[in-house]
Amino acid sequence: LLQLFRCIQLHAFINEKIFAAAVNALSALPASLWQYLSTKNCNVIACGLATFFSFLELPQRKTASAYQANVERLTKALILIANKRDFCQMFLLRESLPFSIDFFYQWLTSCDVQSSTPLEQVVDAVTSQEVEHVIDVSDIQIFLSRAAQRNQLVQQD
């Protein structure tokens, strides 16, 4: 899986068929595999999320943009099963797989994730000591504010 993620990371430099095969292979994996991996103490989910956000944030060449919808579906699937540890690892991976916190936040809040669980897991991650040195306080406040808004909406219902 990590090698398939690597193909996506290198999409601008490798043969388009290799990139396409990697996206197709990841898309064909059953949801149960991702769910299983989320219960293990590994960084596959985190690496996948960091890879996908890094990919989605960059302007894509024509071939890569044809696979953007598949990458978006994979990203949403991983967000729904990711836990605090996965998000912590994802933020720590930003040094080697850069993506902006603002892009991640915008994507998280606009990707039509109905469950509040991903946001709660992200808030737990950004407020943990494990990642405090890699996330700005202003970014932490954005997630805390969104969580507070969501909690108010839930209480009103």
TORFIGU-891593 format. One line per 5 residues: number of its first residue (from 1); their letters; for each residue x, y, z of N, C-alpha, C, O. Coordinates in nm, 2 decimals, decimal comma, padded with zeros to 4 digits. Example, Ala and Ser with C-alpha at 12.3 -4.5 7.8 and 13.67 -1.06 7.14 Angstrom:
# residues 2
1	as	01,32 -00,57 00,78 01,23 -00,45 00,78 01,32 -00,33 00,78 01,42 -00,33 00,85  01,28 -00,22 00,71 01,37 -00,11 00,71 01,29 00,00 00,79 01,34 00,11 00,80
END
This chain:
# residues 157
1	llqlf	00,08 -00,12 00,00 00,00 00,00 00,00 00,09 00,13 00,00 00,06 00,22 -00,07  00,19 00,12 00,08 00,28 00,24 00,08 00,34 00,27 -00,05 00,37 00,38 -00,09  00,37 00,16 -00,13 00,43 00,18 -00,26 00,32 00,24 -00,36 00,36 00,32 -00,44  00,20 00,20 -00,34 00,09 00,26 -00,42 00,08 00,41 -00,39 00,06 00,49 -00,48  00,08 00,44 -00,26 00,08 00,58 -00,22 00,20 00,66 -00,28 00,18 00,77 -00,32
6	rciql	00,31 00,59 -00,28 00,43 00,66 -00,34 00,41 00,69 -00,48 00,46 00,80 -00,53  00,35 00,60 -00,56 00,32 00,63 -00,70 00,23 00,76 -00,71 00,25 00,84 -00,81  00,14 00,77 -00,62 00,05 00,90 -00,63 00,14 01,02 -00,59 00,12 01,12 -00,65  00,22 01,00 -00,49 00,31 01,11 -00,45 00,40 01,16 -00,57 00,43 01,28 -00,58  00,44 01,07 -00,65 00,53 01,10 -00,76 00,46 01,11 -00,89 00,52 01,10 -01,00
11	hafin	00,32 01,13 -00,89 00,24 01,13 -01,01 00,30 01,23 -01,12 00,28 01,20 -01,24  00,36 01,34 -01,08 00,41 01,43 -01,18 00,54 01,39 -01,25 00,58 01,44 -01,35  00,60 01,28 -01,19 00,73 01,24 -01,25 00,73 01,10 -01,31 00,83 01,06 -01,37  00,63 01,03 -01,28 00,63 00,89 -01,33 00,53 00,87 -01,45 00,46 00,96 -01,48  00,54 00,76 -01,52 00,46 00,73 -01,63 00,31 00,73 -01,59 00,28 00,68 -01,48
16	ekifa	00,23 00,79 -01,67 00,09 00,81 -01,64 00,02 00,68 -01,61 -00,08 00,67 -01,53  00,06 00,57 -01,68 -00,01 00,44 -01,66 00,02 00,38 -01,53 -00,06 00,32 -01,47  00,14 00,41 -01,47 00,17 00,36 -01,34 00,09 00,44 -01,23 00,04 00,38 -01,14  00,08 00,57 -01,25 -00,01 00,65 -01,16 -00,15 00,60 -01,17 -00,21 00,58 -01,06  -00,20 00,58 -01,29 -00,34 00,53 -01,31 -00,36 00,40 -01,24 -00,46 00,37 -01,18
21	aavna	-00,27 00,31 -01,26 -00,28 00,17 -01,20 -00,28 00,18 -01,05 -00,35 00,11 -00,98  -00,20 00,27 -00,99 -00,19 00,29 -00,85 -00,33 00,33 -00,79 -00,38 00,28 -00,70  -00,39 00,44 -00,86 -00,52 00,49 -00,81 -00,62 00,38 -00,83 -00,71 00,36 -00,74  -00,62 00,31 -00,94 -00,72 00,20 -00,96 -00,71 00,09 -00,86 -00,81 00,04 -00,81  -00,58 00,05 -00,83 -00,56 -00,05 -00,73 -00,61 -00,01 -00,60 -00,67 -00,09 -00,53
26	lsalp	-00,58 00,11 -00,55 -00,63 00,16 -00,42 -00,78 00,17 -00,42 -00,84 00,14 -00,32  -00,84 00,21 -00,53 -00,99 00,23 -00,54 -01,06 00,09 -00,53 -01,17 00,08 -00,49  -00,99 -00,01 -00,58 -01,05 -00,15 -00,58 -01,04 -00,22 -00,45 -01,10 -00,32 -00,43  -00,96 -00,17 -00,35 -00,95 -00,23 -00,23 -01,08 -00,23 -00,15 -01,15 -00,13 -00,15  -01,12 -00,33 -00,08 -01,24 -00,33 -00,01 -01,24 -00,24 00,12 -01,13 -00,22 00,18
31	aslwq	-01,35 -00,19 00,15 -01,36 -00,10 00,27 -01,32 -00,17 00,39 -01,27 -00,11 00,49  -01,34 -00,30 00,40 -01,31 -00,38 00,52 -01,15 -00,38 00,54 -01,11 -00,39 00,66  -01,08 -00,37 00,44 -00,93 -00,36 00,45 -00,89 -00,23 00,52 -00,81 -00,23 00,62  -00,95 -00,12 00,47 -00,92 00,01 00,54 -00,96 00,01 00,68 -00,89 00,06 00,77  -01,08 -00,05 00,71 -01,13 -00,06 00,84 -01,04 -00,14 00,93 -01,01 -00,10 01,04
36	ylstk	-00,99 -00,25 00,88 -00,90 -00,34 00,95 -00,77 -00,26 00,98 -00,72 -00,26 01,10  -00,72 -00,19 00,89 -00,59 -00,12 00,91 -00,61 -00,01 01,01 -00,51 00,03 01,08  -00,73 00,05 01,02 -00,75 00,16 01,11 -00,74 00,11 01,26 -00,72 00,19 01,35  -00,76 -00,02 01,28 -00,75 -00,08 01,41 -00,61 -00,12 01,45 -00,58 -00,15 01,57  -00,52 -00,12 01,36 -00,38 -00,16 01,38 -00,29 -00,04 01,41 -00,32 00,08 01,37
41	ncnvi	-00,19 -00,06 01,48 -00,09 00,05 01,52 00,01 00,07 01,40 00,12 00,04 01,42  -00,04 00,12 01,29 00,04 00,14 01,17 00,01 00,28 01,12 -00,09 00,34 01,16  00,09 00,33 01,03 00,06 00,46 00,97 00,00 00,46 00,83 00,02 00,56 00,76  -00,06 00,35 00,79 -00,11 00,34 00,65 -00,22 00,44 00,63 -00,22 00,51 00,53  -00,31 00,45 00,72 -00,42 00,55 00,70 -00,37 00,69 00,70 -00,41 00,77 00,62
46	acgla	-00,28 00,72 00,79 -00,22 00,85 00,80 -00,14 00,88 00,67 -00,15 00,99 00,61  -00,07 00,79 00,62 00,01 00,81 00,50 -00,08 00,83 00,38 -00,06 00,91 00,29  -00,19 00,75 00,38 -00,29 00,77 00,27 -00,35 00,90 00,27 -00,36 00,97 00,17  -00,39 00,95 00,39 -00,45 01,08 00,40 -00,36 01,19 00,36 -00,39 01,28 00,28  -00,24 01,19 00,41 -00,14 01,29 00,38 -00,11 01,29 00,23 -00,10 01,39 00,16
51	tffsf	-00,10 01,17 00,17 -00,07 01,16 00,03 -00,19 01,22 -00,05 -00,17 01,29 -00,15  -00,31 01,18 -00,02 -00,42 01,23 -00,09 -00,44 01,38 -00,08 -00,47 01,44 -00,18  -00,42 01,43 00,04 -00,44 01,58 00,06 -00,33 01,65 -00,02 -00,36 01,76 -00,07  -00,21 01,60 -00,01 -00,10 01,66 -00,09 -00,14 01,66 -00,24 -00,12 01,76 -00,31  -00,19 01,55 -00,29 -00,23 01,54 -00,43 -00,34 01,63 -00,46 -00,34 01,70 -00,56
56	lelpq	-00,45 01,63 -00,38 -00,57 01,71 -00,41 -00,54 01,86 -00,41 -00,61 01,94 -00,48  -00,45 01,90 -00,33 -00,42 02,05 -00,31 -00,35 02,10 -00,43 -00,36 02,22 -00,46  -00,27 02,02 -00,50 -00,19 02,07 -00,62 -00,28 02,08 -00,74 -00,36 02,00 -00,76  -00,25 02,18 -00,83 -00,31 02,18 -00,96 -00,27 02,05 -01,03 -00,15 02,02 -01,03  -00,36 01,98 -01,10 -00,33 01,86 -01,16 -00,31 01,87 -01,31 -00,38 01,95 -01,38
61	rktas	-00,22 01,79 -01,36 -00,22 01,78 -01,51 -00,34 01,70 -01,56 -00,41 01,64 -01,48  -00,36 01,70 -01,69 -00,48 01,64 -01,74 -00,51 01,50 -01,70 -00,62 01,47 -01,65  -00,41 01,41 -01,71 -00,43 01,27 -01,67 -00,46 01,26 -01,52 -00,55 01,18 -01,49  -00,39 01,33 -01,44 -00,41 01,32 -01,30 -00,55 01,36 -01,26 -00,62 01,31 -01,17  -00,60 01,47 -01,33 -00,73 01,52 -01,29 -00,84 01,42 -01,33 -00,95 01,43 -01,27
66	ayqan	-00,82 01,33 -01,42 -00,91 01,23 -01,46 -00,94 01,14 -01,34 -01,04 01,07 -01,33  -00,84 01,13 -01,25 -00,85 01,03 -01,14 -00,88 01,11 -01,01 -00,88 01,04 -00,90  -00,90 01,23 -01,01 -00,93 01,31 -00,89 -01,05 01,26 -00,82 -01,05 01,26 -00,69  -01,16 01,23 -00,89 -01,28 01,18 -00,82 -01,25 01,05 -00,74 -01,30 01,04 -00,63  -01,17 00,96 -00,79 -01,13 00,84 -00,72 -01,05 00,87 -00,60 -01,08 00,82 -00,49
71	verlt	-00,96 00,97 -00,61 -00,88 01,01 -00,49 -00,97 01,07 -00,39 -00,95 01,05 -00,27  -01,06 01,15 -00,43 -01,15 01,22 -00,34 -01,24 01,11 -00,26 -01,26 01,12 -00,14  -01,28 01,01 -00,33 -01,36 00,90 -00,27 -01,28 00,83 -00,17 -01,32 00,80 -00,06  -01,15 00,80 -00,21 -01,06 00,73 -00,11 -01,04 00,82 00,01 -01,04 00,77 00,12  -01,02 00,95 -00,01 -00,99 01,04 00,10 -01,11 01,04 00,20 -01,09 01,03 00,32
76	kalil	-01,23 01,05 00,14 -01,35 01,05 00,23 -01,36 00,92 00,30 -01,40 00,92 00,42  -01,33 00,81 00,24 -01,34 00,68 00,31 -01,24 00,67 00,42 -01,28 00,62 00,53  -01,12 00,72 00,40 -01,02 00,72 00,51 -01,05 00,82 00,62 -01,03 00,78 00,74  -01,11 00,93 00,59 -01,15 01,03 00,69 -01,25 00,97 00,78 -01,25 00,98 00,90  -01,34 00,89 00,73 -01,45 00,84 00,81 -01,41 00,73 00,90 -01,47 00,71 01,00
81	iankr	-01,29 00,66 00,87 -01,25 00,56 00,96 -01,12 00,60 01,04 -01,08 00,53 01,14  -01,06 00,71 01,01 -00,94 00,76 01,08 -00,97 00,79 01,23 -01,08 00,83 01,26  -00,87 00,76 01,31 -00,89 00,79 01,45 -00,78 00,90 01,49 -00,71 00,95 01,40  -00,78 00,94 01,61 -00,69 01,04 01,66 -00,55 01,01 01,62 -00,47 01,10 01,57  -00,50 00,89 01,64 -00,36 00,85 01,61 -00,33 00,87 01,46 -00,23 00,92 01,43
86	dfcqm	-00,43 00,83 01,38 -00,41 00,85 01,23 -00,40 01,00 01,20 -00,31 01,03 01,12  -00,48 01,08 01,26 -00,47 01,22 01,23 -00,34 01,29 01,28 -00,28 01,37 01,22  -00,30 01,24 01,40 -00,17 01,29 01,45 -00,06 01,26 01,36 00,02 01,34 01,33  -00,06 01,13 01,31 00,05 01,09 01,22 00,04 01,17 01,09 00,14 01,20 01,03  -00,08 01,19 01,04 -00,10 01,27 00,92 -00,04 01,41 00,93 00,03 01,45 00,84
91	fllre	-00,06 01,47 01,05 -00,01 01,61 01,07 00,14 01,60 01,08 00,21 01,69 01,03  00,20 01,50 01,14 00,34 01,48 01,15 00,41 01,46 01,01 00,52 01,49 00,99  00,33 01,39 00,92 00,38 01,36 00,79 00,39 01,49 00,70 00,44 01,48 00,59  00,33 01,60 00,74 00,32 01,72 00,66 00,46 01,77 00,62 00,48 01,83 00,51  00,56 01,74 00,69 00,70 01,78 00,66 00,74 01,71 00,53 00,81 01,78 00,44
96	slpfs	00,71 01,59 00,51 00,75 01,51 00,39 00,65 01,51 00,28 00,68 01,50 00,16  00,52 01,52 00,32 00,41 01,53 00,23 00,33 01,65 00,25 00,22 01,65 00,32  00,37 01,76 00,20 00,31 01,89 00,24 00,17 01,91 00,19 00,14 01,88 00,07  00,09 01,96 00,27 -00,05 02,01 00,24 -00,08 02,11 00,35 -00,03 02,10 00,46  -00,16 02,21 00,31 -00,19 02,31 00,41 -00,31 02,27 00,50 -00,40 02,20 00,46
101	idffy	-00,29 02,31 00,62 -00,40 02,29 00,72 -00,53 02,35 00,68 -00,64 02,29 00,70  -00,52 02,47 00,62 -00,64 02,54 00,57 -00,71 02,46 00,46 -00,83 02,44 00,46  -00,63 02,40 00,37 -00,69 02,31 00,27 -00,76 02,19 00,33 -00,87 02,16 00,30  -00,69 02,13 00,43 -00,75 02,01 00,49 -00,88 02,05 00,56 -00,98 01,98 00,55  -00,88 02,16 00,63 -01,00 02,21 00,71 -01,11 02,24 00,61 -01,23 02,19 00,63
106	qwlts	-01,08 02,31 00,50 -01,19 02,34 00,40 -01,24 02,21 00,34 -01,37 02,20 00,32  -01,16 02,12 00,31 -01,20 01,99 00,25 -01,28 01,91 00,35 -01,39 01,86 00,32  -01,24 01,91 00,48 -01,31 01,83 00,58 -01,45 01,89 00,60 -01,55 01,81 00,62  -01,46 02,02 00,60 -01,59 02,08 00,63 -01,68 02,09 00,51 -01,80 02,11 00,52  -01,63 02,07 00,39 -01,71 02,08 00,27 -01,73 01,95 00,20 -01,80 01,94 00,09
111	cdvqs	-01,68 01,84 00,24 -01,68 01,71 00,17 -01,81 01,63 00,21 -01,82 01,51 00,17  -01,90 01,69 00,27 -02,03 01,63 00,30 -02,01 01,50 00,39 -02,08 01,40 00,36  -01,93 01,52 00,49 -01,92 01,41 00,59 -02,03 01,43 00,69 -02,02 01,53 00,77  -02,12 01,34 00,70 -02,24 01,36 00,79 -02,20 01,34 00,93 -02,26 01,40 01,02  -02,11 01,25 00,96 -02,08 01,21 01,09 -01,99 01,32 01,16 -01,91 01,38 01,09
116	stple	-02,01 01,34 01,29 -01,93 01,44 01,36 -01,80 01,37 01,41 -01,71 01,44 01,46  -01,79 01,24 01,40 -01,67 01,17 01,45 -01,54 01,22 01,39 -01,45 01,24 01,47  -01,53 01,23 01,26 -01,40 01,28 01,20 -01,36 01,41 01,27 -01,24 01,42 01,30  -01,45 01,50 01,28 -01,41 01,63 01,34 -01,37 01,62 01,48 -01,27 01,68 01,52  -01,44 01,53 01,56 -01,40 01,51 01,69 -01,26 01,44 01,70 -01,18 01,48 01,79
121	qvvda	-01,23 01,35 01,61 -01,10 01,29 01,61 -00,99 01,39 01,57 -00,88 01,38 01,63  -01,02 01,48 01,48 -00,92 01,58 01,44 -00,90 01,67 01,55 -00,78 01,71 01,58  -01,00 01,72 01,62 -00,98 01,81 01,74 -00,90 01,74 01,84 -00,81 01,80 01,90  -00,93 01,61 01,87 -00,84 01,54 01,97 -00,70 01,54 01,92 -00,60 01,55 02,00  -00,68 01,52 01,79 -00,54 01,52 01,74 -00,47 01,65 01,75 -00,36 01,66 01,80
126	vtsqe	-00,53 01,76 01,70 -00,47 01,89 01,70 -00,44 01,95 01,84 -00,36 02,03 01,86  -00,52 01,90 01,94 -00,50 01,95 02,07 -00,41 01,86 02,16 -00,38 01,88 02,27  -00,35 01,75 02,09 -00,27 01,66 02,17 -00,12 01,71 02,17 -00,08 01,79 02,08  -00,05 01,67 02,27 00,09 01,71 02,28 00,18 01,66 02,17 00,28 01,71 02,13  00,13 01,55 02,11 00,20 01,48 02,00 00,23 01,57 01,88 00,33 01,56 01,82
131	vehvi	00,13 01,66 01,85 00,15 01,74 01,73 00,15 01,89 01,76 00,15 01,97 01,67  00,16 01,93 01,88 00,15 02,07 01,92 00,27 02,15 01,85 00,25 02,27 01,83  00,38 02,09 01,83 00,49 02,16 01,77 00,49 02,17 01,62 00,57 02,24 01,56  00,39 02,11 01,55 00,38 02,12 01,41 00,25 02,19 01,36 00,23 02,20 01,24  00,16 02,23 01,45 00,04 02,30 01,41 00,03 02,43 01,49 00,06 02,44 01,61
136	dvsdi	00,00 02,54 01,41 -00,01 02,67 01,47 -00,13 02,68 01,56 -00,23 02,61 01,54  -00,12 02,76 01,66 -00,24 02,78 01,75 -00,36 02,83 01,68 -00,47 02,79 01,71  -00,34 02,92 01,58 -00,45 02,97 01,50 -00,52 02,86 01,43 -00,65 02,86 01,42  -00,45 02,76 01,38 -00,51 02,64 01,31 -00,59 02,56 01,41 -00,70 02,51 01,38  -00,53 02,54 01,53 -00,60 02,46 01,63 -00,74 02,53 01,67 -00,84 02,47 01,68
141	qifls	-00,73 02,66 01,68 -00,85 02,74 01,71 -00,96 02,72 01,60 -01,08 02,72 01,64  -00,92 02,71 01,48 -01,02 02,69 01,37 -01,10 02,56 01,39 -01,22 02,56 01,38  -01,03 02,45 01,42 -01,09 02,33 01,45 -01,18 02,33 01,57 -01,29 02,27 01,57  -01,13 02,39 01,68 -01,20 02,40 01,80 -01,33 02,48 01,78 -01,44 02,44 01,83  -01,32 02,59 01,70 -01,44 02,67 01,68 -01,54 02,59 01,60 -01,66 02,60 01,62
146	raaqr	-01,50 02,52 01,50 -01,59 02,44 01,41 -01,66 02,33 01,50 -01,78 02,30 01,48  -01,58 02,27 01,59 -01,64 02,16 01,68 -01,75 02,23 01,77 -01,85 02,17 01,79  -01,72 02,35 01,82 -01,81 02,41 01,91 -01,94 02,45 01,83 -02,05 02,43 01,88  -01,93 02,49 01,70 -02,04 02,52 01,62 -02,13 02,39 01,60 -02,25 02,40 01,61  -02,06 02,29 01,57 -02,13 02,16 01,54 -02,20 02,11 01,67 -02,31 02,06 01,66
151	nqlvq	-02,14 02,13 01,78 -02,20 02,09 01,91 -02,33 02,17 01,94 -02,42 02,12 01,99  -02,32 02,30 01,91 -02,44 02,39 01,92 -02,55 02,34 01,84 -02,67 02,34 01,88  -02,52 02,31 01,71 -02,62 02,26 01,62 -02,69 02,13 01,67 -02,81 02,12 01,66  -02,60 02,04 01,72 -02,66 01,92 01,77 -02,75 01,94 01,89 -02,85 01,87 01,90  -02,71 02,03 01,98 -02,79 02,06 02,09 -02,92 02,12 02,06 -03,02 02,10 02,13
156	qd	-02,92 02,20 01,95 -03,05 02,27 01,91 -03,14 02,17 01,85 -03,26 02,19 01,85  -03,09 02,06 01,79 -03,18 01,96 01,73 -03,24 01,88 01,83 -03,32 01,79 01,80
END
